[in-house]
Amino acid sequence: MNVAVRDLRAPAEPAASRPALADCDLHLGPSGVAGLYPWLSARWRSHIETYGVSHRTGMQHGLPSFPKAQPAAARRDAWPEGGGLPGSDLAFTRRQHLDPYNITLGLVNPPTPSNSCMNPALGTALARAMNAFQVECLVTPEPRLRASIVVNDESPEDAVAEIEHWAGNPAFAHVLLLSRTGAPMGSARYFPIFAAAVRAGLPVAVHAFGFGGNPDTSSGWASFYLEDMIGHAQSCQAQLTSLVVEGVFARLPALRLVLIEGGFGWVPALGWRLDRAWRRLRSETPHLDRLPSEYIRSQVWFTTQPMEEPEPRAHLLDTIAWIGWDRLLFATDYPHWDSDDPAHVLPLRLEEWQRRAVLHDNAHALYRPGA
């Protein structure tokens, strides 16, 4: 975390004096599930009031599985003055984040694990409601924002219908999945979702988190929030490996995947290990016609938050160079407690084209917001 709590009453540096930024991970949404009631039928409102929303957590007490470092996992200064959860007050978000940092493109990844609902029909209804909320309450009043098509990935048929419903709507930038699913993402059950995203011309973003009903580590349930946080990178590695080895990238060469909030320092090592193993076991996967690392380097993007910063920091440049300077997207994770301050991210001596690529150009090239 490198965000300092700021006095919102203090005069901010004019946005015009700052370079334009594209922030690819903003957690904005309603202040609780009741905020989605205008887009839910009477049946589902009654269901939620009577039975609540149950998730596949494997824990009796429900969400969250582990106590967060801060309430709502949010910065202490991100709670709106008028009440509500952090990220639920658009005017407050403008004053605190969009305006002072000159965010000209902001990708909304709403905090809604609808894919993990024990009742799949409820999960699908919540996804539709969240998508309608984003259009009406976020993108329409704030044209700098772009929404995510939230889908219930544990009901692929419904997920495909949701993508097709919103396809072509310029309010949406990508299809949003979460990294902890019921099965590895390369499994055949999820393939129709990726195919639908390609048909819609949209990238698929996989954000760290979610509740697939499985333990949060490959060895069982962790004991501490710290382990849960570190496990985000592990789940992203497992999902990326699955998508490569199962042949999803090979079958869908137009698929563009964005891994959000899972780190990226591990990417070269994973690519090397996959390549080495595949050279010896390639007869098992004849559907792969090139090295696993080549699929990663040509079809996958990563976000800067959280950023591993080795010592010496110059080693980070080698990591980014392996991934590709055109494959790294700036993200703050606003308004969470470990969000990054745009003024202090990329603490390295970079060429101007490198800094501009990460902070702005790569996101515009991928998402083409003006197209």
N, C-alpha and C positions, 0 to 999 in steps of 0.2 A: 504493500500500500504506500502511495506517495502523495496522497491528497491531504492538504492542510485545511482544517476547518476555517472557513472564511466568514467575515462579517458581511452579510448581504447588503447592509446599509452603506458600506464604503463604496466610493466611486470606483467603477471598474475601468480598465483600459478600453478605449473604444474598439469595437470589433473590427472596424475598418483598418486598424493598424496591425491586425494580426493576420497571418496567412489563413486561407480557407482550409478547413479540416473536414474529413469524412469520418464519422464515428460509427463503426459497424456493430456496436453492441450497447444498445440503450434498453434498460428494463423499465418500460413504461406500460401502465395498464390501469384497470379500475382499482378502487380501494376495497378489495375483497370481492368475493363471488357475487354478492348482492348487486354490485355495480354492473353486472351483466344481465340483470333481470329484464330490462327493457327489450332484450333480444332473445329471451327465453320464453317458451310457451308456459301457460298456466300449469300444465302438467309437471314440467321440470322445476318450476319455482316451488310448487307444492312438495315435490320429491325432495328437493334440497332442504327445505324447511323442516320436513319430517324426518328424513333419514341422513341428511348431510351428504358429503362427498367422500367416499371411501377410496383409498388408493392402494396399489400393490406395493406396499413397503416392506412387508414381512415383520412389521413392528405393530404391537397392539395399540400403541398410543397415537398412531397416524403420523401426520406431518408436523414438523420436520423430523427426520429420523435421528438427527443429532442437534443439540442446542447450538445456535449460531453464535458467532463472535460478537455480534451486535443484534439488537431486535430487528426483525425483518431483513437481516443480513445487510443493513443499510448504514451509510455514513450518518454520524450524529447530526450533521448540519443539513441533511437532505429531507427532513420531515417538514412538510408544508406548514406555514404558520396557521392556516385555517383548518388544519386537521387532515386526516386521511393518511394513507400509506405513502412512503417515498415513491416517486414516479407516477403518482396518481393525479397531480395538479400540473396541468400543462403550462399555465402561466408561471408557476414557480420554476418549472424545469427550464423555461425560456430564460428567466432572470439568472438562474444559478449556473446553467450549463450551455445552452445553445448560443445565447447572445454573447457572453463574455469571451467564449473560446472560438467564436465565428464558425460554428458547426453549420456547414452548408448542405450536408447530407447526413442524416441520422437514420440508422437501421434499428427498428423497434423489434426486440425479441421479448414478447410479453411473458411475465412470470406465471405461466399457467401449465401445469403438468397434466393436461387433459388426456394425454396418451395413457396415463397410468390409472384411470378410473376403473374400479372393479366392475362397474356397470358400463359396458361399452357404448350403449346408446346415449347415456348421459355424457360420456366423454366426447362423442360426436356432436351433441347439442352444444356443449360448452365451447368446442372449437369453432362452430359456426357463429356463436354469439361473440366470441373474442375477436373474430375476424371482422364482423360487422362493427363492433366497438372501435376497433383500430381505424377503420375507414371514417366513421362518423365523428369520433372524438379526438383523433390524433392527426391523421393525414389531411383530412379536409380543412381543419382550422390552421394547420401548420404544414405548409408545402415543403418545408425542408426535410420532413420525415417520410420514411417509407416503411410499410408494414410487412410482417411475415404472415404467410398463410399457415396458420396453426392447424395441424391435422391430428386425428386420432390414429397413430400408426399401428396400434394393435388391432385395428379394424381396417385393413388395407382397402377394402371396397369403398368404405365411407371416406377414407383419406383421398382416394382417387376422385371421388365425386366432389369433395371439397376443393381440390386443386382445379378441377374443370369448371366449377362454379365461379371461381375468381380469376381464372386464366384470362389474360388480356386486360385486366384492370390495372391501370398504371400506379395505383396506390401500393401495390405489392411488389417487393423486390426479390424475395426468395421463399421457398417452402421450408418450414421449421420443423426439425426433429430434435429429439433429445438423446443424449449419448447412452443412457442406461435403458435398454429396451428388453423385451421379454426373450429375445433371441438375437444372435449376431445379425447385423444389418445386411450382410451379404446373403442371408437366407432367402429362399425363393418367395416366402410369404411377403417380403417387403419390396420385391422387385417392381411390382406394378406402381408403387409410389414414385420410385426413381424414374421409371419410364414416363409417368404422367407429368412429372416436373420437366423432363426433357421436351415432351410435346408442347408444354406451355412456354418453353423458352426461358425457364427460371432455374437458377442455381438451387441446390439443396444445402441448407445450413444445418449443421449438427452442433447444437449447443450442449456443453457439459452440464449434466444433471439428469433428472428424470427418475422414475421409479418403475422398473420393469418387474418387480417382485423378486429379483435375485439379490443375493448379498452384494454389498458395495465393493468387495474385493474378490479375487479369484479363490481366496482361501477361507471365505466366510465373512461374517459381519465384523466390522471394525469396532474399536472401543471409543475412539475419540473423533471429534470434528476435524482435527488436523489430518487424520488418516482419510477421512471422507474427502477432504479438499484435495489431497495428493492423489486420491483415486480417480479424480476427473481425467487426469492425463492418461492413466492406465486404461480407462474405458474408451477414450478416444483412440488409443493405439490399437486396442482390440477391434474396434469397429472399422478402423481404416484397414487393418490386416484382413478382416473378413470381406470387405468390399473389393479389395484387390484380388485375393485368392479365389473367392467365389466367382470372379469374372464379371462383376457388375460394371466396372469401368470398361472392360473389353467389349462387353455387349452394348454398352451405351457410350460410345466415344465422344458424344456431345455433352455428357454429364459433367457439370461443374459442381464441386463439393467445397463447402467452406466449413472448416472446423473452428468453432468459437469457444474461447475460454478453456482450452485444454493444453495451453502451452505449445511450444514448437521446438524447444531445444532437443527433444528426443527424436525428431523426424529423421535426421541423417542416419543415426544409429539403427533405427527401425528399417530404413531403406537398405542399408548395408546388410543387415541380418537377413532380410527377406531375399535379397538378391543371392546371397551365399547359399541359403537353403534351397532356393528354387533351382539353382544351377544343378544341384544334385537330385532334386525331386521333380524336375519339370515334367517327367512322364506321367505324374499323377494329375497334372493340371494342363492338358494339351490345349485348353481354351485360352491360355495366356500366350500371346504371340510376341511379348517383349518382357524385359526385366520388370519386376514389380516396382522398383523405384522409378521407372520411367512413367508408369501410370500416375504415381504420386506427384511427380514433378510437372506433369502436363495437365492434370485435371483437378488438383487440390490447392486450395488457398487456406491460409492460417491467419489468425488475429494476434495482435501484439500483447493482449492482456489475458493471462499473466505472462510476463516475460522473464525467462530464466536469464540471469546476469552472472556469468562465470567470472572468475578472476584468473588471468587478466581479462578485462571486458572485451578486448579486441577479438577474443575467440568467438564472440557473438557474431562478428562480421563473417567469419568462416561459415557459421551455421546458416545465416541468412543467404549467403552466396550459394550454398548447396541447394537450399529450397528454391531460391530465385528471388531477386529483388522485386519482381513483378507479381509475386505470389503472397506477399505479406500485407495485411490490411490493419490499419490503425483501429483500436477499440479502447474504450475507457471502462466498460462495465458499470457505467453510471446507473443507479445511485448506490451501488453496493460498497461495503466497508473497505474492500481492497481495490477500489477503482483507481485508475491511473489519471494523474493530472497531465493534460496535454502539454503543459509548459515544461515538464520534466521527463517525458518519455523519450526513448532513444538517446540515452546519455552517452553518446559516442561522437567522435569526429567523423561526420559523414559528408559525402559530396552533396551538393544541393539537389541534384536529380534523385539521389537515393532517398533523401528525407522527404522530398515532395511526392515521390512514388508511394512511399508507405503511408504518409499522412493524408494523401488526397487522390492521386492519380489512379492508383490500382483499384480502388473502390469504384471510381467513376468508369473505368474501363470494364470492370466486371458487371456492374449493375446498370450502366448506361441510363442514368435517371432522366436525362433529357430526351431519350429516344421516343 
